[in-house]
Amino acid sequence: MEKFSEYNTYTVDDFVQDDEFRNWIMRPDNFSDSYWNEYLRVYPEKAGLIKIARQIVDALLFEEREIKSSEYQGALNNLKKYLDKKSGKKHLVGQFSFWLGRIAVILIVPLLLAVSLLYFENSGSQAPQMVRYIVPNGQKSKVVLADGSSVWLNSGSTLSYSADKKNSRKVFLSGEAFFDVVKDRKHPFLVETGNYTVKVYGTQFNVYDCKKTQESEVILKEGSVSILINNQEKLKLQPGQRFYMNEKKKYTITRVNPDLYLSWKDNVLRINKERLQDLIIRMERWYGVNIRVENFEQVKDLRYTLTIKTESLREMLELIRIVTPFHYEINGENLTLKYY
């Protein structure tokens, strides 16, 4: 069915990150129950993935408190038996011993900045293991890779790489991350996105790849990087340059102030003459909310300049509405705006 088509290729971590799925788990209602029950009826083969994803989302919702193993061990054992039973399937999400420890940590620390998932696909022989870091919306995390390179992950982002040391300098990114790469002339560092590959030997740069708008960019702070499109080296960036690719896969290179784009990793969000439609995406990631503007087409080109440090969502809205009046309503993780 067409209304379910976007979920056909979803993996466990795709479901965990999906706003509609998370809302169903966190705040179920008649509509969401009906939708997801119908989905499972149409695609019963997805029941295993849904069950695992639900376990993970539920674990992230626990209140912060010390939990005895007896409180969750039974559920974990049942989940392990389920995965063991499915171990002969081609698309197994596994290495459950890793999750046993990780889920216990999640139960005790609900504000965990990143959920690490170690998995493999079983197709008769064990393939190289992959390490995956998933950062929930509204959170940030720092990862130090095996070669000493550091990666700051913005909210709603996913970073994956092989556990094999031979391939440790090749990562896959969905979302936004700032990289501080250790120099190694013999072994280039590769960042793969859905549209291109960034090739470096040692430098500092930011990559943003947005599934929602199909837009992507690379901001170079220092050193140099190459952009490979269709596995061909197309161009090189110099410090202070921005590579931007739009939804039509057309790209431009402009000179910018990198600090305006990189401040997020220091918990400061700087907005400089950005359109409302772009500001909404950044605010959703910053606060971990879903924003809807009722009269969006009439106001999408409004431009804003502001800096956010410790302001709450409500404080930020009150400041913005002084300049451009609007009515807003906050309902859990959902924010609705209506401009006057």
GUDO-408230 format. One record per residue: residue in three letters; x, y, z of N, C-alpha, C in turn. Coordinates in steps of 0.2 Angstrom, whole numbers, plus 2048, in hexadecimal, padded with zeros to 3 digits. Each point is the difference from the previous one (the first is absolute). Layout:
BEGIN
alaXYZXYZXYZ/...
***
This chain:
BEGIN
met8047FA8007FC806800804806800/glu7FE8057FC8048067FF802804807/lys7FB8008048018048068057FD805/phe8027FA7FF8057FD8048077FF7FC/ser8008037FA8067FE7FC806803803/glu8008068038068028038037FC805/tyr7FD7FB8038027FC8058037F97FE/asn7FF7FF7F98027F97FD8077FE801/thr8048058008087FF801802801806/tyr7FC8028058038028078037FA804/thr8068028038037FC8057FE801807/val8027FD8057FF801807801807802/asp8068037FE8028068027FC8067FC/asp7FE7FE7FA7FB8057FC7FA801804/phe7FD7FA8037FA801803801803807/val8057FF8038028038078008087FF/gln8038027FA8018077FF7FA8047FD/asp7FB7FC7FD7FA8027FD7FB804805/asp7FF8067FF7FB8048047F97FD801/glu7FD7FD7FB7FA7FE8008007F9804/phe8057FC7FF8007FA804802801807/arg8048058028028028077F9802803/asn7FD8057FD7FA8038037FB7FA801/trp7FF7FB7FC7FC7FB8018017FC807/ile8077FF8018027FC8067FF805806/met8028067FF8008048067F9803802/arg7FC8017FB7F98038017FB7FD7FB/pro7FF7FA8017FB7FC7FC7F9803800/asp7FD8007FB7F98028007FC7FB7FB/asn7FA8017FF7FC7FC7FB8028007F9/phe8028067FE8028017F98077FC7FF/ser8058028048067FD7FF8007F8801/asp7FC7FE8057FF7F88017FD7FD7FA/ser7FB8047FD7FD7FD7FA8058007FA/tyr8048057FF8058017FB8057FA800/trp8037FF8068067FC8007FD7F8801/asn7FA7FF8027FD7F98007FF7FF7F9/glu7FD8047FC7FF7FF7F98077FF7FC/tyr8058048028067FE7FD8037F9801/leu7FF7FE8068027F98027FC7FB7FD/arg7FA8027FE7FC7FB7FD8027FF7F9/val8028067FD8028007F98077FD7FF/tyr8048018058077FE7FF8027FC807/pro7FD7FA8008017FC8068087FE801/glu8048007FB8077FF800804805804/lys7FD8068018038058047FF800807/ala7FC7FB8027FE8008078067FF805/gly8057FC7FE8067FF804804807801/leu8018047FA8048068017FC805804/ile7F98007FF7FC8058048017FE808/lys8007FA8018007FD807807803803/ile8057FF7FD807802802800808801/ala7FE8037FB8008088007FC802806/arg7FA7FD8017FC8028068047FF806/gln8037FA8018047FF806805806801/ile8038027FB8058058017FD807802/val7FB8027FC7FD8068027FD800807/asp7FD7FA8027FD800807806801805/ala8067FD7FE806800805802807801/leu8008047FA8028078017FB805804/leu7FA7FD8017FB8048048007FF807/phe8047FB8038007FF807802806804/glu7FD8018068028058048077FF803/glu8048058018077FF8038007FD807/arg8027FA8018007FD8068047FA800/glu8037FD8068047FA7FF7FB7FA800/ile8027FC7FB7FB7FA7FF8047FA801/lys7FD7FC8048037F98017FF7FC7FA/ser8057FB7FF8007FC7FA7F97FC800/ser7FE7FE8067FA7FC8007FA8037FD/glu8008077FF7FA8037FD8008007F9/tyr8057FF7FD8008007F88037F97FD/gln8037FC8048047FA7FE7FB7FC7FC/gly7FA7FF8037FB7FB7FD7FE8037F9/ala7FF8067FF7FE8037F98067FF7FB/leu8068018038068007FB8017F87FE/asn7FF7FC8058017F97FE7FB7FE7FB/asn7F98028007FB7FF7FB8028027FA/leu8038078008028037F98067FC7FD/lys8047FD8048067FD7FE7FE7F97FD/lys7FB7FD8037FD7FA7FD7FD8017F9/tyr7FC8068007FD8017FA8068017FA/leu8058048028058017FB8047FA7FE/asp8017FB8058037FA7FE7FC7FC7FC/lys7FA8008017FB7FC7FB8008037F9/lys8018067FF8018037FA8078017FD/ser8057FD8038078007FE8017FD7F9/gly7FC7FC7FE8017FD7F97FD8057FB/lys7FD8058017FD8047FB8058057FD/lys7FF8027FA8058047FD802807803/his7FA803802801807802800800808/leu8047FD803800800807804806803/val7FD8038058038058048027FD806/gly8078008018027FB805805803805/gln8057FB8028058018057FC802806/phe7FC7FC8027FB802806804801806/ser8067FD801804801806802807801/phe8018047FB8018078007FA804803/trp7FA7FE7FD7FA8048037FF7FE807/leu8017FA8027FF7FF807803805805/gly8068017FF8038068047FE8067FE/arg7FF8027FA7FE8077FE7F9801803/ile7FB7FC7FF7F9801803800802807/ala8047FC804801801807802807801/val8058037FD8028068007FB8057FF/ile7FC7FF7FA7FB8047FE7FA801806/leu7FF7FA8037FB800805802805806/ile8068008018028048068028077FE/val8028017FA8018077FE7FC8027F9/pro7FA8028027FB8027FA8028057FB/leu8058058038028057FB8067FE7FD/leu8017FA7FF8067FE7FC8018047F9/leu8068027FF8018047FA8007FC7FA/ala8027FA8008007FC7FA7FF7F9802/val7FC7FC7FB7FF7F98018047FD7FB/ser8047FB8038057FD7FB7FD7F97FE/leu8007FF7FA7FD7F97FE8067FD7FC/leu8017FA8028057FB7FD7FC7FB7FC/tyr8017FF7FA7FC7FB7FC8047FD7FB/phe7FD7FB7FD8027FD7FA7FA7FD7FC/glu8027FE7FA7FB7FD7FC8027F97FE/asn7FC7FB8028027F98007FD7FD7F9/ser8057FF7FB7FE7FD7FA8047F97FF/gly8007FC8058047FA800806800803/ser804806800806801804800807802/gln8038018068008068038048067FD/ala7FC8057FE8048067FC803804805/pro8048057FE8048048057FB804804/gln8018018067FC8038058008087FE/met7FA8038028008077FF7FE803807/val8038068017FE8048067FC8067FE/arg7FA8018037FC8057FE7FE804806/tyr8018078007FE8058057FA8037FE/ile7FB8008047F98047FE7FF805806/val8008067FE7FE8068057F98027FF/pro7FC7FF8067F98028008008077FE/asn7FA8027FE7FE8087FF801803806/gly8038068008008058068077FE804/gln8047FB7FE8067FF8038068007FC/lys8068008028068007FD8057FB803/ser8057FE7FC8057FB8038068017FC/lys8067FE8048068007FD8037F9800/val8037FE7FA8037F97FF8078017FE/val8047FC8048078007FE8017F97FC/leu8038007FA8017FA7FC8067FD802/ala8017FA7FD8067FC8018068037FF/asp8018047FA8068047FE801806804/gly7FC8028058018068047FC8067FD/ser7FD7FF7FA7FB8067FE7FA801804/ser7FE8068017FA8018047FA8037FB/val7FA7FD8027FA8027FC7FB803805/trp7FE8067FF7FA8028047FA7FF7FC/leu7FB7FD8037FA7FE7FC7FA805803/asn7FD8037FB7FA8048027FA7FC801/ser7FA8028027FA7FD8027FD7FD7FA/gly7FD7FA8017FD7FC7FA8057FD7FB/ser8068008028057FD7FB8037F9801/thr8027FD7FB8037F98018068007FC/leu8057FD8048077FE7FD8017F9800/ser8027FD7FB8027F97FF8077FF7FE/tyr8037FB8028077FE7FD8017F9802/ser8057FD7FC8027F98018047FF806/ala7FF7FA8048047FF8068077FD7FE/asp8007FF7FA8077FD7FD805806800/lys8058008038058058008028027FA/lys8007FC7FB8038017F97FB8067FD/asn7FA8008027FB8047FD7FE805804/ser8038028067FE8048058008087FE/arg8038017FA8008077FE7FB8027FA/lys7FB7FB8007FB8017FC7F9800804/val7FC8068007FA8008047FA8027FB/phe7FA7FE8037FA8027FC7FC805805/leu7FE8057FD7FD8058047F98027FD/ser7FB8008057F98037FE7FF805806/gly7FF8067FD7FF806805805805800/glu8038028068058058008067FE805/ala8068017FE8057FF8048068047FF/phe8048028058068037FF8067FC801/phe8057FF7FC8057FC800807803801/asp8047FE8058078028018047F97FF/val8038007FA8037FA7FD807800801/val8037FA8038077FF8018038007F9/lys8068037FF8048007FA8037F97FF/asp7FF7FD7FA8037FA7FD8008007F9/arg8068027FD8008017F97FF7F97FC/lys8027FB8037FF7F97FD7F97FE800/his7FC8028047FA7FD8017FB806800/pro7FD8027FB7FB8058007FA7FF804/phe7FC8058037FA7FF8047FB8017FB/leu7FB7FC8007FA8017FC7F9801804/val7FC8047FE7FA8018037FB8007FA/glu7FC7FA8007FB7FF7FB7F9802802/thr7FC8047FC7FA8028017FB7FD7FA/gly7FA8028007FC7FD7FB8018037F9/asn8048068008018037F98078007FE/tyr8058008048078017FF8047FD805/thr8078007FF8057FE805805806801/val8018018068068058028067FC802/lys8058027FC8077FD801805804803/val8037FE8068058058038057FB803/tyr8068048028067FD803801802807/gly7FD8068028018028067FD807800/thr7FB8028037FD8078007FA800804/gln7FD8068017FA8018047FA8037FB/phe7FB7FD8007FA8027FB7FA7FD803/asn7FA8037FD7F97FE8027FD7FE7FA/val7FC7FA8027FC7FD7FA7F8800803/tyr7FC8037FB7F98008027FC7FD7FA/asp7FC7FA8017FD7FD7FB7F97FE803/cys7FB8047FD7F98008027FB7FC7FC/lys7FE7FB8037FB7FB7FC7FA8047FE/lys7FE8048057F98038008008057FA/thr8058047FF8008057FA8047FE7FA/gln8047FA8018047FE7FB8068057FE/glu8018048058068057FF8067FD804/ser8068037FE8067FD8048058067FF/glu8058008058058057FF8077FD804/val8058037FE8077FF803803807802/ile8018018068048068028077FF802/leu8058037FD8077FE802803805805/lys8027FE8058038058058078017FF/glu8047FA8008078017FE8027F97FC/gly8068017FD8027FB7FC7FD8007F9/ser7FF7FA7FD7FD8007F97FC7F9800/val7FB8007FC7FC7FA7FF7FE7FF7F8/ser7FF7FA7FE7FE7FF7F97F97FE800/ile7FC8027FC7F97FD7FF8007FB7FA/leu7FE7FA8017FF7FB7FB7F97FF7FF/ile7FE8017FA7F97FF7FE8007FA7FA/asn7FC7FB8028007FA7FB8077FD800/asn8048008068067FD8008068047FC/gln7FE8067FE8058047FC801806804/glu8078028018028068037FE8067FC/lys7FB8048037FD8057FC804807802/leu801801806803806802803800807/lys8048058028038018067FE806804/leu7FF8008067FE806804806803804/gln8008068018058048037FD802807/pro8048028057FD8028077FB8067FF/gly7FA8008037FC8057FF7FB7FF7FA/gln8007FB7FD7FC7FE7FA7FA7FC802/arg7FA8017FD7FA7FB8017FE7FD7F9/phe8007FA8017FD7FC7FA7F97FE802/tyr7FB8027FB7F98008017FD7FC7FA/met7FC7FB8027FC7FC7FB7F9800801/asn7FC8027FB7F98018017FC7F97FF/glu7FA8008007FC7FA7FF8007FE7F9/lys8028047FB8017FE7F98077FE7FF/lys8047FF8058077FE7FF8048057FD/lys7FE8067FF8058067FE804802806/tyr8068027FF8048028058038077FF/thr802803805804807800805800805/ile8058047FF805801805800808802/thr800802806800807802804800806/arg8028078018058018067FB802806/val8017FD8067FC802806805800806/asn7FC8028058048008077FE7F9803/pro8057FC8017FF7F98027FD800807/asp8018058047FE8008077F8801801/leu7FD8037FB7F98008007FD7F97FF/tyr8037FC7FC7FD7F97FF8037FB805/leu8058018038037FB8057FF801807/ser7FC8068027FF8018077FC7FB804/trp7FC7FC7FC7FB7FC8038047FB805/lys8067FE7FE8047FB804802803806/asp8008068018018038067FA803804/asn7FA7FD7FE7FA8018037FE8077FF/val8018037FA7FE8077FE7FE7FF7F9/leu7F98037FF7FD7FF7F98008087FE/arg8048017FA8008077FD7FC7FF7FA/ile7FB8057FF7FC8007FA8028077FD/asn8018007F98028067FD7FC8017F9/lys7FB8048017FC8017FA7FD7FA7FC/glu7FE7FB8047FE7FA7FE7F88007FE/arg7FE7FD7FB7F98007FF7FC7FC805/leu7FA8018017FC7FD8058007F87FF/gln7FF7FE7F98007F97FF8077FC802/asp8058047FF8077FD803800801807/leu7FE8058038008018077FC7FA804/ile7FA7FE7FD7FC7FB8038047FA801/ile8047FE7FA8047FA801805800805/arg8038058018058018057FD800807/met7FA8038017FD8008067FE7FA802/glu7FD7FC7FB7FE7F98028057FC803/arg8068007FD8067FC802802803807/trp8008068008038038077FC7FF806/tyr7F98007FF7FC7FF8067FD7F9800/gly8017FC7FA7FD7F98007F8801800/val7FD8047FB7F98018007FE7FF7F8/asn7FA8007FF7FD8007F97FC8077FF/ile8028037FB7FD8078007FC8007F9/arg7FA8038017FB8017FA7FE807800/val8008037FA7FE8078007F98007FB/glu7FB8028037F97FF7FD8008047F9/asn8038068008008047FA8078017FD/phe8037FA7FF8077FF7FF8028047F9/glu7FC7FF7FB8028027F9800808800/gln7FC803804800807801806803803/val8037FC8058058038048077FD7FF/lys8017FB7FC8067FB8008068047FE/asp8008067FD8068047FE801805805/leu7FD8018068028048058077FE802/arg8048058028077FF802801802807/tyr8057FC803801802807808800802/thr8028048048068008038007FF808/leu8037FB8037FF8008078067FB802/thr8018008078057FC8037FC7FC806/ile8017FA8017FC7FC8058067FC804/lys8008018078057FD8047FC7FB805/thr7FD8038057FC7FC8057F9801800/glu7FD8047FB7F98028007FC7FA7FF/ser7FB7FF8037FB7FB7FF7FC8017FA/leu7FC7FB7FE7FC8007FA7FB806801/arg7FD8008057FB806801803807801/glu8068008038048078008028027F9/met8027FB7FC8028027F97FA8027FC/leu7FA7FD8017FA8027FC7FE807802/glu8008018077FE8078028048057FD/leu8077FF7FF8048057FE7FF8017F8/ile7FF7FB7FC7FF8007F97F98047FF/arg7FB7FE8047F98037FE800808801/ile8058038048018078008018037FA/val8047FD7FB8028027FA7FA7FE7FB/thr7FE7FA8007FB7FE7FB7FA7FC804/pro7FB8048027FB7FD8047FD7FA7FD/phe7FF7FB8057FC7FA7FE7FD7FD806/his7FC7FB7FF7FD7FC8068037F9800/tyr8027FE8068037F98007FC7FC805/glu8017F97FF7FD7FB8048057FA801/ile8027FF8068057FA8017FC7FA803/asn8007FB7FD7FD7FA8028057FA800/gly8037FF8068057FB8008068027FC/glu8027FB7FB8058027FB7FE8037FA/asn7FA8028007FD8037FA7FF808801/leu8028047FB7FF8078017FC8037FA/thr7FB8038007FC8037FB801808800/leu8018037FA8018078007FB8037FB/lys7FD8068017FB8037FC802807800/tyr8038037FA8018078007FA8047FF/tyr8018068027FA8058008018037F9/
***
